[in-house]
Amino acid sequence: MRELDELLLRYLEEQYPLADDDEKAAFQAVLALADPELNGYLLQRQTPATEPIANVINQILSRTPS
């Protein structure tokens, strides 16, 4: 889905350069997720199993334009 790709790209451009090593690793783990799992997290249909991934997902979603 293009909209979800745009969410990831926005995070990558705006937040990733400022992130610490742990957050960068968590974002890379998010990118390694299977598409159905990632979509479930970004569409808030599922809750991430680990706190680092949940934190990155929350940051990605908080960057959604109003």
PQR file with spaces between the fields and no chain letter, atoms N, CA, C, O and H, PARSE charges and radii, in Angstrom:
ATOM       1  N    MET     1       0.825   -1.172    0.000 -0.4000 1.5000
ATOM       2  CA   MET     1       0.000    0.000    0.000 -0.0000 2.0000
ATOM       3  C    MET     1       0.882    1.253    0.000  0.5500 1.7000
ATOM       4  O    MET     1       1.777    1.405    0.830 -0.5500 1.4000
ATOM       5  N    ARG     2       0.613    2.099   -0.910 -0.4000 1.5000
ATOM       6  CA   ARG     2       1.419    3.307   -1.055 -0.0000 2.0000
ATOM       7  C    ARG     2       1.366    4.187    0.196  0.5500 1.7000
ATOM       8  O    ARG     2       2.374    4.783    0.573 -0.5500 1.4000
ATOM       9  H    ARG     2      -0.115    1.975   -1.585  0.4000 1.0000
ATOM      10  N    GLU     3       0.214    4.272    0.831 -0.4000 1.5000
ATOM      11  CA   GLU     3       0.080    5.108    2.020 -0.0000 2.0000
ATOM      12  C    GLU     3       0.995    4.630    3.146  0.5500 1.7000
ATOM      13  O    GLU     3       1.597    5.440    3.851 -0.5500 1.4000
ATOM      14  H    GLU     3      -0.605    3.788    0.524  0.4000 1.0000
ATOM      15  N    LEU     4       1.096    3.320    3.308 -0.4000 1.5000
ATOM      16  CA   LEU     4       1.959    2.781    4.351 -0.0000 2.0000
ATOM      17  C    LEU     4       3.422    3.007    4.008  0.5500 1.7000
ATOM      18  O    LEU     4       4.232    3.277    4.895 -0.5500 1.4000
ATOM      19  H    LEU     4       0.607    2.662    2.735  0.4000 1.0000
ATOM      20  N    ASP     5       3.768    2.900    2.733 -0.4000 1.5000
ATOM      21  CA   ASP     5       5.133    3.196    2.299 -0.0000 2.0000
ATOM      22  C    ASP     5       5.488    4.640    2.616  0.5500 1.7000
ATOM      23  O    ASP     5       6.613    4.934    3.020 -0.5500 1.4000
ATOM      24  H    ASP     5       3.110    2.681    2.012  0.4000 1.0000
ATOM      25  N    GLU     6       4.533    5.537    2.432 -0.4000 1.5000
ATOM      26  CA   GLU     6       4.772    6.953    2.717 -0.0000 2.0000
ATOM      27  C    GLU     6       4.992    7.186    4.207  0.5500 1.7000
ATOM      28  O    GLU     6       5.806    8.028    4.585 -0.5500 1.4000
ATOM      29  H    GLU     6       3.619    5.299    2.103  0.4000 1.0000
ATOM      30  N    LEU     7       4.282    6.457    5.053 -0.4000 1.5000
ATOM      31  CA   LEU     7       4.512    6.563    6.496 -0.0000 2.0000
ATOM      32  C    LEU     7       5.944    6.163    6.846  0.5500 1.7000
ATOM      33  O    LEU     7       6.627    6.849    7.607 -0.5500 1.4000
ATOM      34  H    LEU     7       3.620    5.773    4.747  0.4000 1.0000
ATOM      35  N    LEU     8       6.383    5.048    6.279 -0.4000 1.5000
ATOM      36  CA   LEU     8       7.737    4.567    6.556 -0.0000 2.0000
ATOM      37  C    LEU     8       8.784    5.545    6.028  0.5500 1.7000
ATOM      38  O    LEU     8       9.781    5.815    6.698 -0.5500 1.4000
ATOM      39  H    LEU     8       5.829    4.491    5.660  0.4000 1.0000
ATOM      40  N    LEU     9       8.559    6.066    4.847 -0.4000 1.5000
ATOM      41  CA   LEU     9       9.500    7.005    4.249 -0.0000 2.0000
ATOM      42  C    LEU     9       9.581    8.292    5.070  0.5500 1.7000
ATOM      43  O    LEU     9      10.670    8.826    5.279 -0.5500 1.4000
ATOM      44  H    LEU     9       7.749    5.846    4.303  0.4000 1.0000
ATOM      45  N    ARG    10       8.458    8.780    5.528 -0.4000 1.5000
ATOM      46  CA   ARG    10       8.441   10.000    6.346 -0.0000 2.0000
ATOM      47  C    ARG    10       9.267    9.791    7.615  0.5500 1.7000
ATOM      48  O    ARG    10      10.058   10.654    7.996 -0.5500 1.4000
ATOM      49  H    ARG    10       7.573    8.346    5.358  0.4000 1.0000
ATOM      50  N    TYR    11       9.079    8.638    8.269 -0.4000 1.5000
ATOM      51  CA   TYR    11       9.874    8.341    9.464 -0.0000 2.0000
ATOM      52  C    TYR    11      11.360    8.281    9.099  0.5500 1.7000
ATOM      53  O    TYR    11      12.203    8.848    9.794 -0.5500 1.4000
ATOM      54  H    TYR    11       8.436    7.937    7.959  0.4000 1.0000
ATOM      55  N    LEU    12      11.662    7.600    8.021 -0.4000 1.5000
ATOM      56  CA   LEU    12      13.054    7.430    7.607 -0.0000 2.0000
ATOM      57  C    LEU    12      13.730    8.776    7.358  0.5500 1.7000
ATOM      58  O    LEU    12      14.883    8.975    7.739 -0.5500 1.4000
ATOM      59  H    LEU    12      10.977    7.140    7.456  0.4000 1.0000
ATOM      60  N    GLU    13      13.028    9.675    6.733 -0.4000 1.5000
ATOM      61  CA   GLU    13      13.603   10.976    6.412 -0.0000 2.0000
ATOM      62  C    GLU    13      13.675   11.908    7.618  0.5500 1.7000
ATOM      63  O    GLU    13      14.642   12.656    7.765 -0.5500 1.4000
ATOM      64  H    GLU    13      12.091    9.512    6.424  0.4000 1.0000
ATOM      65  N    GLU    14      12.662   11.871    8.481 -0.4000 1.5000
ATOM      66  CA   GLU    14      12.567   12.856    9.560 -0.0000 2.0000
ATOM      67  C    GLU    14      13.136   12.383   10.891  0.5500 1.7000
ATOM      68  O    GLU    14      13.782   13.161   11.593 -0.5500 1.4000
ATOM      69  H    GLU    14      11.877   11.263    8.362  0.4000 1.0000
ATOM      70  N    GLN    15      12.910   11.132   11.250 -0.4000 1.5000
ATOM      71  CA   GLN    15      13.273   10.658   12.584 -0.0000 2.0000
ATOM      72  C    GLN    15      14.519    9.776   12.604  0.5500 1.7000
ATOM      73  O    GLN    15      15.327    9.869   13.529 -0.5500 1.4000
ATOM      74  H    GLN    15      12.384   10.500   10.681  0.4000 1.0000
ATOM      75  N    TYR    16      14.679    8.934   11.608 -0.4000 1.5000
ATOM      76  CA   TYR    16      15.775    7.963   11.612 -0.0000 2.0000
ATOM      77  C    TYR    16      17.141    8.624   11.788  0.5500 1.7000
ATOM      78  O    TYR    16      17.955    8.118   12.560 -0.5500 1.4000
ATOM      79  H    TYR    16      14.023    8.859   10.857  0.4000 1.0000
ATOM      80  N    PRO    17      17.426    9.736   11.101 -0.5600 1.5000
ATOM      81  CA   PRO    17      18.748   10.353   11.288  0.2800 2.0000
ATOM      82  C    PRO    17      19.004   10.810   12.728  0.5500 1.7000
ATOM      83  O    PRO    17      20.159   10.921   13.139 -0.5500 1.4000
ATOM      84  N    LEU    18      17.957   11.071   13.489 -0.4000 1.5000
ATOM      85  CA   LEU    18      18.093   11.538   14.868 -0.0000 2.0000
ATOM      86  C    LEU    18      18.066   10.397   15.888  0.5500 1.7000
ATOM      87  O    LEU    18      18.351   10.608   17.067 -0.5500 1.4000
ATOM      88  H    LEU    18      17.019   10.980   13.156  0.4000 1.0000
ATOM      89  N    ALA    19      17.728    9.202   15.436 -0.4000 1.5000
ATOM      90  CA   ALA    19      17.527    8.062   16.332 -0.0000 2.0000
ATOM      91  C    ALA    19      18.857    7.533   16.868  0.5500 1.7000
ATOM      92  O    ALA    19      19.903    7.653   16.230 -0.5500 1.4000
ATOM      93  H    ALA    19      17.497    9.030   14.478  0.4000 1.0000
ATOM      94  N    ASP    20      18.780    6.941   18.069 -0.4000 1.5000
ATOM      95  CA   ASP    20      19.964    6.281   18.612 -0.0000 2.0000
ATOM      96  C    ASP    20      20.085    4.891   17.972  0.5500 1.7000
ATOM      97  O    ASP    20      19.219    4.469   17.206 -0.5500 1.4000
ATOM      98  H    ASP    20      17.930    6.844   18.587  0.4000 1.0000
ATOM      99  N    ASP    21      21.157    4.204   18.294 -0.4000 1.5000
ATOM     100  CA   ASP    21      21.424    2.905   17.663 -0.0000 2.0000
ATOM     101  C    ASP    21      20.326    1.877   17.943  0.5500 1.7000
ATOM     102  O    ASP    21      19.989    1.080   17.068 -0.5500 1.4000
ATOM     103  H    ASP    21      21.861    4.547   18.916  0.4000 1.0000
ATOM     104  N    ASP    22      19.768    1.891   19.153 -0.4000 1.5000
ATOM     105  CA   ASP    22      18.705    0.935   19.489 -0.0000 2.0000
ATOM     106  C    ASP    22      17.454    1.190   18.658  0.5500 1.7000
ATOM     107  O    ASP    22      16.821    0.250   18.176 -0.5500 1.4000
ATOM     108  H    ASP    22      20.042    2.539   19.864  0.4000 1.0000
ATOM     109  N    GLU    23      17.099    2.461   18.491 -0.4000 1.5000
ATOM     110  CA   GLU    23      15.916    2.790   17.702 -0.0000 2.0000
ATOM     111  C    GLU    23      16.146    2.452   16.222  0.5500 1.7000
ATOM     112  O    GLU    23      15.238    1.980   15.537 -0.5500 1.4000
ATOM     113  H    GLU    23      17.613    3.224   18.883  0.4000 1.0000
ATOM     114  N    LYS    24      17.354    2.695   15.746 -0.4000 1.5000
ATOM     115  CA   LYS    24      17.664    2.344   14.352 -0.0000 2.0000
ATOM     116  C    LYS    24      17.545    0.843   14.144  0.5500 1.7000
ATOM     117  O    LYS    24      17.023    0.389   13.126 -0.5500 1.4000
ATOM     118  H    LYS    24      18.091    3.078   16.302  0.4000 1.0000
ATOM     119  N    ALA    25      18.031    0.074   15.114 -0.4000 1.5000
ATOM     120  CA   ALA    25      17.925   -1.388   15.019 -0.0000 2.0000
ATOM     121  C    ALA    25      16.463   -1.825   15.033  0.5500 1.7000
ATOM     122  O    ALA    25      16.078   -2.739   14.304 -0.5500 1.4000
ATOM     123  H    ALA    25      18.455    0.443   15.941  0.4000 1.0000
ATOM     124  N    ALA    26      15.653   -1.174   15.860 -0.4000 1.5000
ATOM     125  CA   ALA    26      14.230   -1.508   15.921 -0.0000 2.0000
ATOM     126  C    ALA    26      13.546   -1.168   14.601  0.5500 1.7000
ATOM     127  O    ALA    26      12.700   -1.931   14.135 -0.5500 1.4000
ATOM     128  H    ALA    26      15.966   -0.431   16.452  0.4000 1.0000
ATOM     129  N    PHE    27      13.896   -0.043   13.996 -0.4000 1.5000
ATOM     130  CA   PHE    27      13.307    0.320   12.698 -0.0000 2.0000
ATOM     131  C    PHE    27      13.710   -0.699   11.636  0.5500 1.7000
ATOM     132  O    PHE    27      12.890   -1.081   10.801 -0.5500 1.4000
ATOM     133  H    PHE    27      14.583    0.577   14.375  0.4000 1.0000
ATOM     134  N    GLN    28      14.943   -1.133   11.660 -0.4000 1.5000
ATOM     135  CA   GLN    28      15.377   -2.151   10.709 -0.0000 2.0000
ATOM     136  C    GLN    28      14.614   -3.455   10.929  0.5500 1.7000
ATOM     137  O    GLN    28      14.303   -4.165    9.973 -0.5500 1.4000
ATOM     138  H    GLN    28      15.609   -0.824   12.338  0.4000 1.0000
ATOM     139  N    ALA    29      14.315   -3.766   12.185 -0.4000 1.5000
ATOM     140  CA   ALA    29      13.502   -4.957   12.483 -0.0000 2.0000
ATOM     141  C    ALA    29      12.086   -4.782   11.949  0.5500 1.7000
ATOM     142  O    ALA    29      11.483   -5.739   11.464 -0.5500 1.4000
ATOM     143  H    ALA    29      14.567   -3.189   12.961  0.4000 1.0000
ATOM     144  N    VAL    30      11.553   -3.570   12.035 -0.4000 1.5000
ATOM     145  CA   VAL    30      10.223   -3.287   11.480 -0.0000 2.0000
ATOM     146  C    VAL    30      10.237   -3.544    9.976  0.5500 1.7000
ATOM     147  O    VAL    30       9.312   -4.151    9.438 -0.5500 1.4000
ATOM     148  H    VAL    30      12.042   -2.792   12.429  0.4000 1.0000
ATOM     149  N    LEU    31      11.278   -3.085    9.304 -0.4000 1.5000
ATOM     150  CA   LEU    31      11.361   -3.276    7.852 -0.0000 2.0000
ATOM     151  C    LEU    31      11.492   -4.748    7.465  0.5500 1.7000
ATOM     152  O    LEU    31      11.129   -5.134    6.354 -0.5500 1.4000
ATOM     153  H    LEU    31      12.030   -2.591    9.741  0.4000 1.0000
ATOM     154  N    ALA    32      12.007   -5.564    8.374 -0.4000 1.5000
ATOM     155  CA   ALA    32      12.183   -6.995    8.094 -0.0000 2.0000
ATOM     156  C    ALA    32      10.908   -7.803    8.344  0.5500 1.7000
ATOM     157  O    ALA    32      10.858   -8.988    8.015 -0.5500 1.4000
ATOM     158  H    ALA    32      12.303   -5.250    9.277  0.4000 1.0000
ATOM     159  N    LEU    33       9.883   -7.180    8.918 -0.4000 1.5000
ATOM     160  CA   LEU    33       8.638   -7.896    9.191 -0.0000 2.0000
ATOM     161  C    LEU    33       7.948   -8.316    7.890  0.5500 1.7000
ATOM     162  O    LEU    33       8.092   -7.663    6.857 -0.5500 1.4000
ATOM     163  H    LEU    33       9.924   -6.217    9.185  0.4000 1.0000
ATOM     164  N    ALA    34       7.211   -9.398    7.961 -0.4000 1.5000
ATOM     165  CA   ALA    34       6.389   -9.819    6.826 -0.0000 2.0000
ATOM     166  C    ALA    34       5.325   -8.751    6.574  0.5500 1.7000
ATOM     167  O    ALA    34       4.829   -8.132    7.517 -0.5500 1.4000
ATOM     168  H    ALA    34       7.094   -9.929    8.801  0.4000 1.0000
ATOM     169  N    ASP    35       4.980   -8.537    5.329 -0.4000 1.5000
ATOM     170  CA   ASP    35       4.015   -7.497    4.971 -0.0000 2.0000
ATOM     171  C    ASP    35       2.699   -7.585    5.746  0.5500 1.7000
ATOM     172  O    ASP    35       2.228   -6.554    6.225 -0.5500 1.4000
ATOM     173  H    ASP    35       5.383   -9.039    4.564  0.4000 1.0000
ATOM     174  N    PRO    36       2.085   -8.755    5.894 -0.5600 1.5000
ATOM     175  CA   PRO    36       0.821   -8.802    6.640  0.2800 2.0000
ATOM     176  C    PRO    36       0.977   -8.348    8.097  0.5500 1.7000
ATOM     177  O    PRO    36       0.099   -7.684    8.647 -0.5500 1.4000
ATOM     178  N    GLU    37       2.091   -8.710    8.704 -0.4000 1.5000
ATOM     179  CA   GLU    37       2.338   -8.311   10.097 -0.0000 2.0000
ATOM     180  C    GLU    37       2.561   -6.794   10.183  0.5500 1.7000
ATOM     181  O    GLU    37       1.984   -6.125   11.041 -0.5500 1.4000
ATOM     182  H    GLU    37       2.805   -9.250    8.257  0.4000 1.0000
ATOM     183  N    LEU    38       3.390   -6.268    9.301 -0.4000 1.5000
ATOM     184  CA   LEU    38       3.656   -4.828    9.277 -0.0000 2.0000
ATOM     185  C    LEU    38       2.377   -4.039    9.020  0.5500 1.7000
ATOM     186  O    LEU    38       2.111   -3.038    9.687 -0.5500 1.4000
ATOM     187  H    LEU    38       3.858   -6.811    8.604  0.4000 1.0000
ATOM     188  N    ASN    39       1.594   -4.490    8.060 -0.4000 1.5000
ATOM     189  CA   ASN    39       0.319   -3.819    7.782 -0.0000 2.0000
ATOM     190  C    ASN    39      -0.597   -3.840    9.002  0.5500 1.7000
ATOM     191  O    ASN    39      -1.247   -2.841    9.310 -0.5500 1.4000
ATOM     192  H    ASN    39       1.810   -5.303    7.519  0.4000 1.0000
ATOM     193  N    GLY    40      -0.648   -4.958    9.686 -0.4000 1.5000
ATOM     194  CA   GLY    40      -1.476   -5.061   10.888 -0.0000 2.0000
ATOM     195  C    GLY    40      -1.066   -4.063   11.953  0.5500 1.7000
ATOM     196  O    GLY    40      -1.916   -3.470   12.618 -0.5500 1.4000
ATOM     197  H    GLY    40      -0.119   -5.769    9.436  0.4000 1.0000
ATOM     198  N    TYR    41       0.238   -3.876   12.117 -0.4000 1.5000
ATOM     199  CA   TYR    41       0.729   -2.909   13.097 -0.0000 2.0000
ATOM     200  C    TYR    41       0.415   -1.483   12.668  0.5500 1.7000
ATOM     201  O    TYR    41      -0.075   -0.685   13.468 -0.5500 1.4000
ATOM     202  H    TYR    41       0.929   -4.358   11.578  0.4000 1.0000
ATOM     203  N    LEU    42       0.692   -1.161   11.415 -0.4000 1.5000
ATOM     204  CA   LEU    42       0.498    0.209   10.937 -0.0000 2.0000
ATOM     205  C    LEU    42      -0.977    0.584   10.811  0.5500 1.7000
ATOM     206  O    LEU    42      -1.335    1.757   10.911 -0.5500 1.4000
ATOM     207  H    LEU    42       1.090   -1.808   10.765  0.4000 1.0000
ATOM     208  N    LEU    43      -1.816   -0.400   10.596 -0.4000 1.5000
ATOM     209  CA   LEU    43      -3.254   -0.142   10.539 -0.0000 2.0000
ATOM     210  C    LEU    43      -3.911   -0.314   11.909  0.5500 1.7000
ATOM     211  O    LEU    43      -5.130   -0.215   12.044 -0.5500 1.4000
ATOM     212  H    LEU    43      -1.526   -1.354   10.515  0.4000 1.0000
ATOM     213  N    GLN    44      -3.083   -0.573   12.917 -0.4000 1.5000
ATOM     214  CA   GLN    44      -3.499   -0.728   14.307 -0.0000 2.0000
ATOM     215  C    GLN    44      -4.525   -1.848   14.494  0.5500 1.7000
ATOM     216  O    GLN    44      -5.451   -1.741   15.299 -0.5500 1.4000
ATOM     217  H    GLN    44      -2.092   -0.654   12.807  0.4000 1.0000
ATOM     218  N    ARG    45      -4.338   -2.899   13.744 -0.4000 1.5000
ATOM     219  CA   ARG    45      -5.179   -4.091   13.891 -0.0000 2.0000
ATOM     220  C    ARG    45      -4.504   -5.130   14.773  0.5500 1.7000
ATOM     221  O    ARG    45      -5.146   -6.058   15.266 -0.5500 1.4000
ATOM     222  H    ARG    45      -3.586   -2.986   13.090  0.4000 1.0000
ATOM     223  N    GLN    46      -3.192   -4.961   14.966 -0.4000 1.5000
ATOM     224  CA   GLN    46      -2.404   -5.860   15.809 -0.0000 2.0000
ATOM     225  C    GLN    46      -1.496   -5.006   16.691  0.5500 1.7000
ATOM     226  O    GLN    46      -1.222   -3.845   16.389 -0.5500 1.4000
ATOM     227  H    GLN    46      -2.671   -4.208   14.566  0.4000 1.0000
ATOM     228  N    THR    47      -1.040   -5.607   17.781 -0.4000 1.5000
ATOM     229  CA   THR    47      -0.105   -4.942   18.683 -0.0000 2.0000
ATOM     230  C    THR    47       1.256   -5.621   18.552  0.5500 1.7000
ATOM     231  O    THR    47       1.342   -6.847   18.628 -0.5500 1.4000
ATOM     232  H    THR    47      -1.262   -6.551   18.025  0.4000 1.0000
ATOM     233  N    PRO    48       2.311   -4.848   18.359 -0.5600 1.5000
ATOM     234  CA   PRO    48       3.645   -5.445   18.259  0.2800 2.0000
ATOM     235  C    PRO    48       4.002   -6.247   19.503  0.5500 1.7000
ATOM     236  O    PRO    48       3.627   -5.894   20.621 -0.5500 1.4000
ATOM     237  N    ALA    49       4.728   -7.327   19.284 -0.4000 1.5000
ATOM     238  CA   ALA    49       5.073   -8.241   20.371 -0.0000 2.0000
ATOM     239  C    ALA    49       6.210   -7.714   21.246  0.5500 1.7000
ATOM     240  O    ALA    49       6.321   -8.099   22.410 -0.5500 1.4000
ATOM     241  H    ALA    49       5.032   -7.615   18.376  0.4000 1.0000
ATOM     242  N    THR    50       7.055   -6.836   20.700 -0.4000 1.5000
ATOM     243  CA   THR    50       8.176   -6.333   21.482 -0.0000 2.0000
ATOM     244  C    THR    50       8.068   -4.822   21.662  0.5500 1.7000
ATOM     245  O    THR    50       7.530   -4.114   20.810 -0.5500 1.4000
ATOM     246  H    THR    50       6.965   -6.523   19.755  0.4000 1.0000
ATOM     247  N    GLU    51       8.586   -4.350   22.777 -0.4000 1.5000
ATOM     248  CA   GLU    51       8.512   -2.918   23.091 -0.0000 2.0000
ATOM     249  C    GLU    51       9.291   -2.049   22.094  0.5500 1.7000
ATOM     250  O    GLU    51       8.787   -1.000   21.694 -0.5500 1.4000
ATOM     251  H    GLU    51       9.023   -4.925   23.469  0.4000 1.0000
ATOM     252  N    PRO    52      10.506   -2.452   21.678 -0.5600 1.5000
ATOM     253  CA   PRO    52      11.215   -1.601   20.714  0.2800 2.0000
ATOM     254  C    PRO    52      10.451   -1.422   19.402  0.5500 1.7000
ATOM     255  O    PRO    52      10.403   -0.322   18.853 -0.5500 1.4000
ATOM     256  N    ILE    53       9.859   -2.497   18.908 -0.4000 1.5000
ATOM     257  CA   ILE    53       9.077   -2.387   17.671 -0.0000 2.0000
ATOM     258  C    ILE    53       7.824   -1.555   17.924  0.5500 1.7000
ATOM     259  O    ILE    53       7.449   -0.738   17.083 -0.5500 1.4000
ATOM     260  H    ILE    53       9.898   -3.391   19.354  0.4000 1.0000
ATOM     261  N    ALA    54       7.178   -1.750   19.058 -0.4000 1.5000
ATOM     262  CA   ALA    54       5.995   -0.959   19.391 -0.0000 2.0000
ATOM     263  C    ALA    54       6.332    0.531   19.452  0.5500 1.7000
ATOM     264  O    ALA    54       5.554    1.363   18.986 -0.5500 1.4000
ATOM     265  H    ALA    54       7.483   -2.414   19.741  0.4000 1.0000
ATOM     266  N    ASN    55       7.484    0.868   20.022 -0.4000 1.5000
ATOM     267  CA   ASN    55       7.893    2.268   20.111 -0.0000 2.0000
ATOM     268  C    ASN    55       8.102    2.877   18.733  0.5500 1.7000
ATOM     269  O    ASN    55       7.687    4.009   18.484 -0.5500 1.4000
ATOM     270  H    ASN    55       8.117    0.192   20.400  0.4000 1.0000
ATOM     271  N    VAL    56       8.741    2.137   17.837 -0.4000 1.5000
ATOM     272  CA   VAL    56       8.972    2.644   16.483 -0.0000 2.0000
ATOM     273  C    VAL    56       7.640    2.785   15.740  0.5500 1.7000
ATOM     274  O    VAL    56       7.414    3.791   15.068 -0.5500 1.4000
ATOM     275  H    VAL    56       9.078    1.217   18.039  0.4000 1.0000
ATOM     276  N    ILE    57       6.774    1.804   15.854 -0.4000 1.5000
ATOM     277  CA   ILE    57       5.466    1.884   15.210 -0.0000 2.0000
ATOM     278  C    ILE    57       4.707    3.116   15.720  0.5500 1.7000
ATOM     279  O    ILE    57       4.093    3.838   14.935 -0.5500 1.4000
ATOM     280  H    ILE    57       6.957    0.987   16.400  0.4000 1.0000
ATOM     281  N    ASN    58       4.753    3.351   17.031 -0.4000 1.5000
ATOM     282  CA   ASN    58       4.081    4.525   17.593 -0.0000 2.0000
ATOM     283  C    ASN    58       4.664    5.819   17.046  0.5500 1.7000
ATOM     284  O    ASN    58       3.929    6.767   16.767 -0.5500 1.4000
ATOM     285  H    ASN    58       5.252    2.765   17.669  0.4000 1.0000
ATOM     286  N    GLN    59       5.969    5.861   16.893 -0.4000 1.5000
ATOM     287  CA   GLN    59       6.600    7.058   16.329 -0.0000 2.0000
ATOM     288  C    GLN    59       6.200    7.247   14.879  0.5500 1.7000
ATOM     289  O    GLN    59       5.926    8.367   14.446 -0.5500 1.4000
ATOM     290  H    GLN    59       6.566    5.091   17.119  0.4000 1.0000
ATOM     291  N    ILE    60       6.164    6.158   14.129 -0.4000 1.5000
ATOM     292  CA   ILE    60       5.750    6.240   12.723 -0.0000 2.0000
ATOM     293  C    ILE    60       4.316    6.777   12.638  0.5500 1.7000
ATOM     294  O    ILE    60       4.026    7.669   11.841 -0.5500 1.4000
ATOM     295  H    ILE    60       6.386    5.248   14.480  0.4000 1.0000
ATOM     296  N    LEU    61       3.439    6.234   13.455 -0.4000 1.5000
ATOM     297  CA   LEU    61       2.035    6.642   13.414 -0.0000 2.0000
ATOM     298  C    LEU    61       1.832    8.065   13.935  0.5500 1.7000
ATOM     299  O    LEU    61       0.902    8.755   13.518 -0.5500 1.4000
ATOM     300  H    LEU    61       3.675    5.510   14.103  0.4000 1.0000
ATOM     301  N    SER    62       2.690    8.498   14.833 -0.4000 1.5000
ATOM     302  CA   SER    62       2.539    9.865   15.358 -0.0000 2.0000
ATOM     303  C    SER    62       2.945   10.908   14.332  0.5500 1.7000
ATOM     304  O    SER    62       2.675   12.094   14.524 -0.5500 1.4000
ATOM     305  H    SER    62       3.445    7.938   15.173  0.4000 1.0000
ATOM     306  N    ARG    63       3.577   10.500   13.264 -0.4000 1.5000
ATOM     307  CA   ARG    63       4.004   11.407   12.207 -0.0000 2.0000
ATOM     308  C    ARG    63       2.952   11.526   11.105  0.5500 1.7000
ATOM     309  O    ARG    63       3.173   12.188   10.091 -0.5500 1.4000
ATOM     310  H    ARG    63       3.796    9.537   13.108  0.4000 1.0000
ATOM     311  N    THR    64       1.813   10.881   11.314 -0.4000 1.5000
ATOM     312  CA   THR    64       0.734   10.953   10.328 -0.0000 2.0000
ATOM     313  C    THR    64       0.195   12.370   10.284  0.5500 1.7000
ATOM     314  O    THR    64      -0.149   12.934   11.323 -0.5500 1.4000
ATOM     315  H    THR    64       1.634   10.343   12.138  0.4000 1.0000
ATOM     316  N    PRO    65       0.117   12.959    9.082 -0.5600 1.5000
ATOM     317  CA   PRO    65      -0.416   14.323    9.006  0.2800 2.0000
ATOM     318  C    PRO    65      -1.890   14.366    9.379  0.5500 1.7000
ATOM     319  O    PRO    65      -2.644   13.422    9.141 -0.5500 1.4000
ATOM     320  N    SER    66      -2.275   15.487    9.967 -0.4000 1.5000
ATOM     321  CA   SER    66      -3.667   15.659   10.396 -0.0000 2.0000
ATOM     322  C    SER    66      -4.580   15.926    9.228  0.5500 1.7000
ATOM     323  O    SER    66      -5.785   16.095    9.413 -0.5500 1.4000
ATOM     324  H    SER    66      -1.663   16.254   10.160  0.4000 1.0000
